[in-house]
Amino acid sequence: ELSDSRVKKLMKDFDTSGDGALQLDEFVGVDQFRNKLEALAREERDAAAAAKKAALLEAEQAALAEARLEFLNESEPTTTDKLVSVLPY
């Protein structure tokens, strides 16, 4: 089943007159139609892969930022921290 956006894209590509309907001279062979469908599917897969990669990168950056904050550890020192530390409190 074709999505509405894919159908609109196909109509836009094959409707050379721009009237919103395919005329007899605008019909194409099955091979050309299949090639166009495959190209659209490939574009959608590439866009989905790029979005997934961007989401993974964003998650990795968020985890890195959280690790940096954890590393700073700006919370109040515990009694153990005070006893072990050589720095005065």
N, C-alpha and C positions, 0 to 999 in steps of 0.2 A: 504494500500500500504506500502511496506517495503522500508526503506531507503537503499542506497547502502552500508553504513557502517554496517547496521544490517545484510544484506545478506552476506557480506564478513565474518562477525563474525560467522554466522551460518555455512557457508561453512567451515571455519577453524575448528569449533567444530566438525562437522560431517564427514569431509574428513580425515579419519584416515590414509589413505595412503599418503596424502600430494601431490597428483598429480594435484589438482585443479579441479577435477571432481568427482562426486559421483559415486562409483561403486555399483553394485547390492548388495553386502554384507554390504555396508555402509548406505543403506536406513534404516530409523527408522520408528517406528509407529507414528501415528498421535498424540497420547498422549505425547510421548517423545518430539516430535517436538513442540507441543503446550507449554509444560512445559519450554522448552528452550526459546521460544519466550517470554513467560511471564517473565522469569528471566531477559532477556535482557531489556524488557520494564521497569521492576522494577529498574534495574540498571540505566537506563536513567532517570527515574523519581527521583531517589535518587540523582543523579548527578545534575539534574536541581534544586532540592530543596536546595542542598548544595551551589550551585552557587548563588541562590537567597538570601540565608541566609548570605553568604559572602558579597554580594552587599549591603544588608541592613546594615550590621555591618560597612562596609566601609562608607556608607552614614551617619550613626550615628556618626562615629568618625570624619568625616569631619564637620558635624554640630557642634559637641562639640568643635573642634579646632577653628571654626569660632566664636563660642560663647565666647571662652576664649579670642580671639583677641578683640572682641567687648567689653568685660569686662575691658580689659586693657585701652582702649580708650586713645591712645597716640596722639590724634589730638590736635591742638591748642585750648586753652580754649576760650570760648566765653566771651563776656562782662558780661553776666549774671553769668557765672561760676566765673569770677574774683570778681564780687561784692559779691556773696554769700560765696565765699571761705574765710577762715581765713588765708590761706597760702599766703605769699607774692609772687608776680609775678615779 
